[in-house]
Amino acid sequence: MSLKKHKVPGHLEQPDHILFGLTARQTLLLACGVACAGMAWMNNTGSVAGTVLTLILMLGAMLGACAVAFLAPAGRGLEVWVFVCLTYVCLAKVYVWRLLDEIEDEDRGMLQAAAFAAAASIEEDN
């Protein structure tokens, strides 16, 4: 019996670099920023004020794309942090525990109807 040695790569958790040392995620985000800037330029009215406003919008799109592509606080991308913040804002902050006796009659009827419907659907499945 021969003992064969096999070297396991240590960089499996690292993302692949596909273009100019950028990862696929960074390349895609920068391309989206360039596309948004290009759309702003294509909608330019041609006036001096319109051109200045367009250049400001283009700069904002490019800086935003660069921020999202390259900044990663605590090892997570900015898009993940936006999702976390939106989830926090949308969730209830206070949960109230009430006994069934304290629930109003209307609510009790809806709860009983939901319980009967759930029981009926379970019986149909069996």
Backbone as CSV, one residue per row, in Angstrom:
resi,resn,N_x,N_y,N_z,CA_x,CA_y,CA_z,C_x,C_y,C_z
1,MET,0.843,-1.164,0.000,0.000,0.000,0.000,0.896,1.238,0.000
2,SER,0.652,2.101,-0.976,1.473,3.306,-1.074,0.734,4.491,-0.457
3,LEU,1.486,5.328,0.200,0.919,6.527,0.806,1.117,7.697,-0.149
4,LYS,0.016,8.189,-0.669,0.082,9.338,-1.570,-0.235,10.591,-0.783
5,LYS,0.509,11.637,-1.059,0.274,12.914,-0.399,-0.522,13.806,-1.339
6,HIS,-1.451,14.521,-0.753,-2.270,15.445,-1.527,-2.304,16.776,-0.798
7,LYS,-1.975,17.838,-1.495,-1.973,19.170,-0.899,-3.344,19.821,-1.131
8,VAL,-3.981,20.218,-0.046,-5.284,20.884,-0.126,-5.037,22.387,-0.231
9,PRO,-5.652,23.052,-1.236,-5.452,24.499,-1.369,-5.998,25.243,-0.155
10,GLY,-5.267,26.232,0.284,-5.674,27.001,1.457,-6.478,28.232,1.141
11,HIS,-6.684,28.536,-0.105,-7.355,29.780,-0.490,-8.765,29.539,-1.044
12,LEU,-9.435,28.488,-0.612,-10.747,28.165,-1.153,-11.818,29.181,-0.764
13,GLU,-11.643,29.857,0.368,-12.634,30.840,0.817,-12.467,32.193,0.122
14,GLN,-11.430,32.363,-0.647,-11.175,33.635,-1.316,-11.934,33.699,-2.631
15,PRO,-12.545,34.862,-2.956,-13.245,34.978,-4.240,-12.249,35.054,-5.400
16,ASP,-12.684,34.599,-6.554,-11.829,34.629,-7.734,-11.751,36.044,-8.286
17,HIS,-10.585,36.401,-8.779,-10.383,37.698,-9.413,-10.492,37.492,-10.915
18,ILE,-11.377,38.267,-11.564,-11.621,38.010,-12.981,-11.138,39.122,-13.898
19,LEU,-11.086,40.368,-13.413,-10.750,41.476,-14.296,-9.995,42.540,-13.519
20,PHE,-8.767,42.818,-13.908,-7.926,43.842,-13.281,-7.810,43.657,-11.772
21,GLY,-7.801,42.431,-11.304,-7.686,42.162,-9.879,-8.978,42.367,-9.107
22,LEU,-10.091,42.567,-9.803,-11.382,42.767,-9.153,-12.163,41.457,-9.139
23,THR,-12.955,41.281,-8.094,-13.798,40.097,-8.034,-15.007,40.293,-8.954
24,ALA,-15.754,39.233,-9.152,-16.936,39.311,-10.015,-17.957,40.278,-9.419
25,ARG,-18.133,40.265,-8.108,-19.059,41.175,-7.450,-18.646,42.630,-7.650
26,GLN,-17.375,42.922,-7.445,-16.891,44.287,-7.620,-17.034,44.738,-9.063
27,THR,-16.720,43.853,-10.001,-16.826,44.203,-11.415,-18.267,44.509,-11.786
28,LEU,-19.194,43.698,-11.306,-20.608,43.911,-11.609,-21.116,45.213,-11.001
29,LEU,-20.751,45.496,-9.758,-21.197,46.726,-9.114,-20.619,47.961,-9.797
30,LEU,-19.362,47.907,-10.189,-18.775,49.046,-10.909,-19.412,49.216,-12.284
31,ALA,-19.751,48.113,-12.949,-20.431,48.199,-14.245,-21.812,48.824,-14.080
32,CYS,-22.503,48.508,-12.989,-23.807,49.135,-12.723,-23.648,50.632,-12.480
33,GLY,-22.602,51.022,-11.775,-22.337,52.449,-11.561,-22.046,53.172,-12.853
34,VAL,-21.258,52.553,-13.726,-20.961,53.146,-15.037,-22.230,53.237,-15.877
35,ALA,-23.077,52.219,-15.807,-24.333,52.237,-16.563,-25.247,53.357,-16.078
36,CYS,-25.339,53.531,-14.769,-26.168,54.622,-14.235,-25.611,55.980,-14.629
37,ALA,-24.293,56.127,-14.586,-23.684,57.382,-15.003,-23.916,57.620,-16.492
38,GLY,-23.818,56.574,-17.293,-24.074,56.714,-18.728,-25.515,57.087,-19.022
39,MET,-26.453,56.532,-18.266,-27.857,56.900,-18.457,-28.083,58.362,-18.093
40,ALA,-27.424,58.827,-17.043,-27.549,60.239,-16.670,-26.986,61.126,-17.771
41,TRP,-25.868,60.726,-18.377,-25.270,61.535,-19.441,-26.152,61.534,-20.693
42,MET,-26.754,60.406,-20.999,-27.610,60.329,-22.180,-28.864,61.194,-22.034
43,ASN,-29.312,61.425,-20.808,-30.487,62.256,-20.572,-30.133,63.712,-20.330
44,ASN,-28.907,64.087,-20.629,-28.459,65.464,-20.463,-29.217,66.368,-21.427
45,THR,-29.678,67.522,-20.926,-30.446,68.451,-21.766,-29.556,69.319,-22.635
46,GLY,-28.320,69.484,-22.292,-27.408,70.291,-23.091,-27.202,71.688,-22.542
47,SER,-28.047,72.120,-21.629,-27.853,73.436,-21.027,-26.727,73.361,-19.998
48,VAL,-26.223,74.519,-19.611,-25.111,74.560,-18.659,-25.560,73.997,-17.307
49,ALA,-26.726,74.419,-16.834,-27.223,73.928,-15.546,-27.500,72.424,-15.615
50,GLY,-28.056,71.973,-16.745,-28.319,70.553,-16.917,-27.044,69.741,-16.953
51,THR,-26.016,70.272,-17.598,-24.740,69.568,-17.672,-24.089,69.472,-16.292
52,VAL,-24.137,70.556,-15.538,-23.563,70.546,-14.186,-24.315,69.540,-13.309
53,LEU,-25.652,69.559,-13.376,-26.444,68.613,-12.602,-26.160,67.175,-13.032
54,THR,-26.009,66.966,-14.332,-25.702,65.626,-14.846,-24.344,65.149,-14.345
55,LEU,-23.353,66.031,-14.360,-22.029,65.653,-13.870,-22.059,65.325,-12.382
56,ILE,-22.858,66.065,-11.613,-22.990,65.770,-10.182,-23.653,64.408,-9.991
57,LEU,-24.709,64.125,-10.765,-25.366,62.823,-10.679,-24.433,61.687,-11.088
58,MET,-23.643,61.921,-12.125,-22.690,60.899,-12.571,-21.646,60.628,-11.496
59,LEU,-21.147,61.700,-10.877,-20.161,61.539,-9.814,-20.763,60.775,-8.634
60,GLY,-22.008,61.099,-8.292,-22.681,60.394,-7.202,-22.871,58.917,-7.512
61,ALA,-23.262,58.612,-8.750,-23.446,57.209,-9.139,-22.129,56.447,-9.066
62,MET,-21.067,57.049,-9.543,-19.771,56.369,-9.525,-19.235,56.210,-8.096
63,LEU,-19.373,57.254,-7.273,-18.904,57.147,-5.890,-19.736,56.130,-5.112
64,GLY,-21.039,56.110,-5.349,-21.891,55.118,-4.691,-21.519,53.700,-5.094
65,ALA,-21.268,53.496,-6.389,-20.879,52.165,-6.860,-19.531,51.753,-6.274
66,CYS,-18.597,52.688,-6.202,-17.289,52.375,-5.614,-17.424,52.056,-4.124
67,ALA,-18.278,52.802,-3.419,-18.474,52.549,-1.988,-19.058,51.164,-1.771
68,VAL,-20.083,50.817,-2.548,-20.713,49.507,-2.376,-19.756,48.393,-2.783
69,ALA,-18.942,48.636,-3.807,-18.042,47.594,-4.299,-16.851,47.351,-3.371
70,PHE,-16.321,48.422,-2.775,-15.056,48.269,-2.065,-15.149,48.345,-0.546
71,LEU,-16.189,48.963,0.010,-16.287,49.060,1.458,-17.001,47.833,2.015
72,ALA,-16.433,47.291,3.067,-17.028,46.109,3.709,-16.816,46.201,5.219
73,PRO,-17.632,47.016,5.912,-17.483,47.101,7.365,-17.795,45.758,8.025
74,ALA,-16.956,45.374,8.951,-17.097,44.108,9.696,-17.127,42.906,8.753
75,GLY,-16.481,43.019,7.609,-16.367,41.887,6.693,-17.602,41.616,5.856
76,ARG,-18.569,42.533,5.860,-19.783,42.354,5.064,-19.956,43.550,4.151
77,GLY,-20.482,43.301,2.971,-20.688,44.369,2.009,-21.780,45.339,2.447
78,LEU,-21.774,46.528,1.857,-22.767,47.534,2.228,-24.185,47.095,1.887
79,GLU,-24.349,46.309,0.824,-25.701,45.854,0.476,-26.262,44.935,1.558
80,VAL,-25.401,44.185,2.225,-25.848,43.334,3.333,-26.276,44.206,4.515
81,TRP,-25.509,45.276,4.793,-25.858,46.177,5.882,-27.163,46.911,5.600
82,VAL,-27.408,47.278,4.352,-28.679,47.924,4.001,-29.829,46.955,4.263
83,PHE,-29.664,45.695,3.875,-30.697,44.687,4.122,-30.936,44.507,5.618
84,VAL,-29.883,44.465,6.409,-30.011,44.302,7.852,-30.758,45.493,8.459
85,CYS,-30.399,46.702,8.044,-31.055,47.899,8.580,-32.529,47.947,8.183
86,LEU,-32.844,47.624,6.933,-34.242,47.622,6.502,-35.051,46.558,7.237
87,THR,-34.447,45.402,7.480,-35.131,44.358,8.232,-35.409,44.819,9.651
88,TYR,-34.444,45.489,10.268,-34.625,45.986,11.622,-35.746,47.029,11.671
89,VAL,-35.773,47.927,10.698,-36.785,48.980,10.683,-38.177,48.394,10.477
90,CYS,-38.296,47.356,9.662,-39.605,46.795,9.325,-40.162,45.853,10.393
91,LEU,-39.328,45.318,11.259,-39.810,44.382,12.274,-40.416,45.122,13.460
92,ALA,-41.326,44.468,14.138,-41.950,45.048,15.322,-40.917,45.173,16.436
93,LYS,-41.000,46.243,17.191,-40.046,46.464,18.274,-40.586,45.972,19.617
94,VAL,-41.923,45.889,19.735,-42.542,45.483,20.983,-43.497,44.335,20.692
95,TYR,-43.360,43.270,21.445,-44.266,42.137,21.350,-45.073,42.084,22.638
96,VAL,-46.370,41.898,22.519,-47.254,41.915,23.675,-47.816,40.518,23.882
97,TRP,-47.721,40.053,25.114,-48.288,38.758,25.461,-49.606,39.016,26.183
98,ARG,-50.688,38.451,25.621,-51.984,38.581,26.264,-52.571,37.195,26.430
99,LEU,-53.275,37.002,27.515,-53.974,35.747,27.720,-55.176,35.691,26.801
100,LEU,-55.643,34.505,26.505,-56.766,34.336,25.595,-58.026,34.996,26.145
101,ASP,-58.155,35.079,27.460,-59.324,35.713,28.061,-59.353,37.211,27.807
102,GLU,-58.190,37.812,27.597,-58.117,39.252,27.404,-58.383,39.670,25.957
103,ILE,-58.408,38.724,25.056,-58.607,39.043,23.652,-60.080,39.341,23.424
104,GLU,-60.345,40.347,22.633,-61.730,40.737,22.375,-62.469,39.624,21.634
105,ASP,-63.805,39.688,21.677,-64.632,38.651,21.065,-64.384,38.518,19.570
106,GLU,-64.203,39.641,18.861,-63.945,39.591,17.408,-62.662,38.819,17.128
107,ASP,-61.630,39.190,17.846,-60.339,38.538,17.646,-60.417,37.062,18.010
108,ARG,-61.160,36.732,19.048,-61.293,35.338,19.466,-61.963,34.523,18.363
109,GLY,-62.989,35.098,17.719,-63.667,34.400,16.631,-62.740,34.152,15.458
110,MET,-61.910,35.153,15.127,-60.962,34.978,14.020,-59.921,33.920,14.363
111,LEU,-59.458,33.915,15.618,-58.468,32.917,16.027,-59.062,31.508,15.975
112,GLN,-60.316,31.365,16.423,-60.941,30.051,16.390,-61.168,29.584,14.961
113,ALA,-61.579,30.501,14.072,-61.776,30.144,12.669,-60.461,29.715,12.030
114,ALA,-59.371,30.419,12.354,-58.067,30.057,11.809,-57.625,28.694,12.335
115,ALA,-57.902,28.427,13.613,-57.526,27.138,14.191,-58.312,26.005,13.541
116,PHE,-59.637,26.218,13.316,-60.444,25.193,12.660,-59.989,24.955,11.229
117,ALA,-59.630,26.035,10.517,-59.168,25.889,9.131,-57.844,25.129,9.088
118,ALA,-56.963,25.420,10.041,-55.683,24.716,10.084,-55.894,23.234,10.388
119,ALA,-56.799,22.948,11.317,-57.080,21.553,11.662,-57.689,20.808,10.491
120,ALA,-58.582,21.493,9.765,-59.222,20.868,8.601,-58.205,20.560,7.508
121,SER,-57.269,21.474,7.301,-56.269,21.247,6.260,-55.319,20.106,6.655
122,ILE,-55.052,19.972,7.934,-54.197,18.870,8.390,-54.915,17.541,8.191
123,GLU,-56.218,17.516,8.493,-56.986,16.282,8.320,-57.097,15.898,6.854
124,GLU,-57.208,16.891,5.963,-57.271,16.603,4.528,-55.973,16.010,4.020
125,ASP,-54.864,16.476,4.578,-53.554,15.954,4.149,-53.364,14.503,4.561
126,ASN,-53.954,14.130,5.694,-53.799,12.754,6.180,-54.808,11.919,5.494
